[in-house]
């Protein structure tokens, strides 16, 4: 490799349960390495990208992500995000980002009132983000969801703004890549599976790309382009600034 | 002071739990029921000798805005009583 490994930080809240999966996913990339960031710490350890993992932080008490959002490490993550740092929230991490106000909208109970655990098909709606730059527009990724509160909602004005500004990054579709009845597992408004902020450095998604990084294993490898995009972006930024 | 906070789904935001209950009531013979919403009640006690009613109100309001409710999807009201 012609570069030092890209440094990822994976935040560990009490109740996170996909932190080891995210750590492992990053470790499958020769050009990247991960370290854990403890919720009570404030030091981001000089990482170049932060992942908020899935799970049930603080038991999902009150609202999913509502208590995690006030943990010491999140104050540093919020500062990092405001300075342009790359932050990716997966599932409970996405819920924490909306609670923190780093992403618009909210995630409420699935319309079916059931925990959903299944494969979904995601259409990449934009490659103009640091998290999808290695994808192709319209590409369909098959990865899993596993959540009870993944029903994305937002007021109509904000939704219109997200659509106009190309901030809807992933949508639930069928295997052919078309929006369809039954493709959306949770009732999310406008079939939204993932959104980014206005400055495009903060991204949240309900499905779990960290479970799809190894071809030949059950999860497949469709999650890889998302991590690859982050690595590519960090390296590009490093080249520009060095 | 005893505080009771009522958190309810914001008008216009889909409440999947309320909708499910609303759909099940006709099965029990209750017709004409609409607007079912499921929220939560949070009780808490504030112990402070010199807290004025205004200051207590401001404090609880801030608690609600910052943590107890999510203003994007929820409305809140509260009552404060001496006790």
Interface residues (C-beta under 8 A of the other chain):
Chain A: X62 X63 X66 X67 X70 X98 X99 X105 X106 X108 X109 X110 X111 X112 X113 X151 X153 X154 X155 X187
Chain B: X12 X13 X14 X15 X16 X17 X19 X20 X67 X68 X70 X72 X73
